[in-house]
């Protein structure tokens, strides 16, 4: 029998139960019809080299087994055969250690996911859109999202992807039933109950220097693979995690760039179009803010540790990163900024360098529209603008102020 077939059989047996060494060896012995001496060392190497997330990925386990030198020597030395295929009828929930106390529902098969979402199985496949058919449907009636293009500063573009009612209802159930039970990093203040721009900016009040860094194309930079890895870490089997990720991601159709807002050659850089043309986190879906916070957890951990080593304070509100400190931090602010940019790129994001600011005490220090020099306050210019808009609404009607 071929090495690939044996590796597939061992992979299937590995995924049917808990990653306990003795249990793995027992399942592999049943699969091969004999307790080979090399099975235990192979299991030890697999558990040592694959982290908890990869141990839940069928592809990762299969490739490790197939490329392992000990496994290759065993296949060359013995005429291995699969005595019994251990089929996965209902894969178990296998969360990582940190996620075992989180109260998320146990969903082990696509059928159970359809029942939990109260949709028919074929409808679940349509909404999950694992083949990215959203970008090929010729009619808006068949698409799951409404699209709106907004032009930003510096020639950038933002696409608002609003899910239609039924998909939005499904996403809200995923949000309340699963994502709300997962705590984000304490430094994340955006889209969290009890947090706001005030809690984001307050730790930086009265500091000698404030550094503000913006992440470019934050939502579309988070891919389907990241979302699937997140659901895998919660313990969901691969087929369930794949569909949950599909329900929370989207692909923007090409003709969206050819609408009334402009044409493809002038509206939206090619890099941005490539981001939106692959499965990504849609800005406008109920699940996207929570998923963005969770996918940025590792980045928050790294930046919080980096800030602590430099004697600085770190908070994040969506794509706005804020650091502040006193004289010691002021001396290393430039080098610190370079380290932050390196960490951001290593985590798969991009820094919007045009919007980076290092604000010392002698200038207006502002974060998310709030001034933080001495106390939290609204910028006078913004206050006067709002006052003028409200006055014109009273005099000329609200419609006159639509811009």
Order of alpha helices (4+ residues) and beta strands (2+ residues): alpha-alpha-alpha-alpha-alpha-alpha-alpha-beta-beta-alpha-alpha-beta-alpha-alpha-beta-alpha-beta-alpha-alpha-beta-beta-alpha-alpha-beta-beta-beta-beta-beta-alpha
